[in-house]
Amino acid sequence: MEVVIMKCSSCDLTILSALLIKRLKKLCFKNSSIKIYEWGLNKLDLYMRQLNLSSFSKSVGLKFIEYLEKLDPKVCPKTVIKFSKTLINRLVDELNNDFKICHFPSVLPVVNENFQTVIDEYCNYVSTFNSPGSVRHKRDTITKLCAYFEQAGGYSFLELNPVLVGQACLKFQNHGILWIVRDFLRYLFDKKILLADFSAIVPKHKQPQTVPSIYTEEELLKVGKAIKSEGETVKEKRDFAMFMLAAKLGLRCGDIVRLSIDNFNFSDKTLVLTTHKCPTFLQLALTDDIIDAVQEYYSVRPKSEYKELFLSLRAPFGNVTTSAFRFSLQNAFIKAGINTENKKKGPHVLRSSLASAMINKGVSYKTVRNILGHRDPKVMKHYAKVDIENLREYALPAPKATGKFLMFLNGGGI
């Protein structure tokens, strides 16, 4: 019989803890995260036993936090206090029968209507090619920008001048987001909201871009065999199907975990989806080995109310997380004996390796961009760095050594 708590002010901690852990498992929290919650609940239980308390309430939780804050930081660091606050909030949610995923949402400054209207229009515009997370990030940035404008004495975009723009840019401690400011100002000029293009005033902050980690087809073949192993368990079949979709089609891990069986048309050998990060419609051809891997997993897929194709391994069999596949892939690299020194070994390397392989085989950048679901042509510059074979054709011959350098090469002093 399932125990359900109606909204109340207090409850036995044992019952409340059991309900919280059950909810976290239903939400597909990782086992490692659940163990941390169980550790925190044990600490709370010990604290309450010392005070001869058995019922938990919000006031008890607040006193527990106060107790932790008075301890020596070496005994109870800030990270423990921060987690404990989250734990108490989740227990209070159970008391109120109102569970919240996030308890500390970012609070944006309030700007005047003139600014807010344009911010909404800009966010609607970027939502056509950005993921919801990217749109929220841009909204946060430009809302803060407009708040800086108001603090500096500007209450409409027509009042902006180079001085106000420069002062607002100096307010941002994270220079890595100034490109959003630049893009927003260029948007205002293109829409004739600004009479001058102030985007050139925004300082350019160049972040070092590393060459993408890539692996050869032979190396990835070994990784695939390491994942499949005997190929008898549900986990092996699930992870191998996900691997094939990432390695053969270049799908992002976030898109793979969102797939349902309805995305597949096995008779036409096609996969149809809309990508999540940059909403783009894709229709990709399926090879026989991909179809075999997906159908083999689907034949042993647990029954679940979830529509996603790839599920977790434990009841209630929710959709699998990206971290689960990442962990499996990293173990496969180790098991296959692949040299990963100074290289990443997460799911995204399958995508970059496919891009590199296609480019090296002479596939045009435009075709590769369409297959990977990129809208911006500039993105391909990132993958062009690994086009080693074509770059060799433009290599300059090394000049002949002369003078002191020649003496040094011959073993002489300088």
C-alpha angles and dihedrals in degrees: 000000000000117000115222123186117216116214106291142149099241142013141175108282094224092057093042092050092051091051092048094050090047091052093048091052090049089053088054096246110176118260090243090056092047090052089055090052090049089051090052092047090052090053090050091047091051091050092050093048090055088056093043091244125144102166119074122217135164091260090054090051093051091050089051090055091048089051092052093047090057093055123097109276088232089060097038113021124197092260090062091049091049092051091045090056089054090049093051091048091052092050090050088050089056090051091051092041087231111113117194124194094206124037099173108051116176113262113222123206117253114247130190123272094258091060096038094055093054092044090055092048091050093049091050088052096050092043088074091070105015131075118249089255092054091048091053090049091051092046091053092050099047093042088057088046092055090046088055089051090055092048089053092052103265116126101170135030091247088066093057119116135169092269094055092046092050093048092049092051090054089058092067111090091187103068090183091080097053089098087071090055090049092049092048093051090049088051090052091052093047090051089048091240087123121044092210133041105244094173091098090062093062110098115246113234112197115205117201110256117207124213109262116259109249136179131200123253089250092054093049090049088058091048091052091052090049091053095047094042104155091351093218104112127076090239093055092048092046095048093044092052090050090047092053092051091051098042099040101034102026094233118168115248090239090058093046094056089051095054121113128195087255089070089067125080103187095179092058092033093232138130118209123192145139112236118238105214097050105012102237129154112236131187110185131182117243121220121216093253091054091049091049092050094048095045092046090056093042090056090062098031111134117249109256142160088234115100095209114109098223114060138183118259098243134065132300080037100218123180114296118253127236090240090060092057091042091055092048092048094049090052090050092055089054093044092049091052094237117166104242098168110147089357134106119238104193127117093274092067087068089059095047091044091054091049091050092048093051093047092049089052091057100260109153120253090239092056092047090049091052093048092050091047098241118153098186113077090206090069090074090066086075092058094040088071089072095050089108100155094054091043089058089069089064097045114129119228114254112252117247115263115252140170120000093354090057089049089051092051089051091054098260127133125259 
